[in-house]
Amino acid sequence: MPYKEKVTVKLYYSIGEVSTMFDVRPSLIRFWEKQFDIIKPKKNKKGNRLFTQEDVDNFYIIFHLVKECGYTLDGAKQKLKDSKSGVESNVEVVKSLNKMKLFLLELKKDL
């Protein structure tokens, strides 16, 4: 029977890991945490921020609105208030397209 690699799911991400995921500085994450109510990281006894997967998903939504679509912070807040579900579905489409792009680039590299 072949060996199967176990898939581990992280419960919490550090601010450094989140900043690496989005290629931004940790100060931007701290700033957006103060600006948007949907990002609520837990803090340990030392005061380090621990982001859940939900926080990372919410940060991705904000990142998409501000950095990719060009919304201002106030515009992104308003968009999230008006139709968060519509924005979430758009973000899911963008994520799946990015995965497809990476797959095709890997396939092209292998040829």
N, C-alpha and C positions, 0 to 999 in steps of 0.2 A: 504494500500500500504506500503510495507516494506521500512524502511529507508535505503538509500544507502549512504555510506561514500563517500565524495567528494575526488577525487584524486588531490592533488596539485603538481604542477611541479615547482621546484625551478629554478629561472633564474640565480642566482649566488650562488657560494659556496665559503666559506672562506678557507684560507689555512689550518686551523685546521680541517675542515670537509674533505678536500681532503686528508690530511695526515692520517686521521682516516680511510677513505675508503680503502687506500692501505697499511695501517699499516707501514708507514714510518715516518721519522721525517720531520718537515717542512723545515729544512735546505736542505734536498735532493730535495724537490720540487723547492725551490729557485735556487738551483744549476742547475737542469735540465732545468729550465726556461731560464737560461743564455746560456746553451749549445745547446738547440734545438729551432729553429725558429718557430715551429708550436705551441708552447705554448705561448700565448699572453694574459695574464690576464689583465683585466682593473684594474685601481687603483682609489680609491675614494680620497677625499680631504685629508684624513689623511695618505694616502699612503698604505692603506691595499689592498691586492690583492683580486680581485673578479674573480673567475674562472667561465666561462660559461660551459654548458654541452659539447660543442665541445672541450674545453680545457681539461675537464676531460676525454673525449674519447681519445684525443691525448695522454694524460698522460698514459692512460691504454695501448695504443699501445707501448709507450716507455718502460713502466714497463714490458710488456710482452717480448719485445725484450731483454732488459738488464737483468732483474731478472730471468725470466723463461726460456728463450732460451740461455742465457749466452753470448750475444753479448757484445763487448766493446762499449763505447760511440761512437767512430769513426765508428765502424762497424754498429751500429744502425742508425747513420746518413746516411751512405751510403745505407743501406737497404731501408730507407725511401725515399731517392732520387730515387733509382732504381725502386722500385715497391711498392708504398704506398698502392695501391688498393689491391694487393695481401696480404699484411700484414694485412690490415683492414679485409679482408674476413677471414683470419686465426684467428684473434682476436675475430670476431663475433662467430666463431665456438667454440672457447675456452669458451667464455661467456655463450653460450647456454649449453655447456656440464657442466659447473659449476652450472648453474641453475638446470639442471637435477639431478646432484649429490646432491645438497641441498634438492631437492624435495624427492629423494629416501631416503636420510638419515632421513628426517622428517617422511616419511612413515614407515621406519624401527623402529623409536623411538615410534611411535604410536601403533605398533603391540605388 
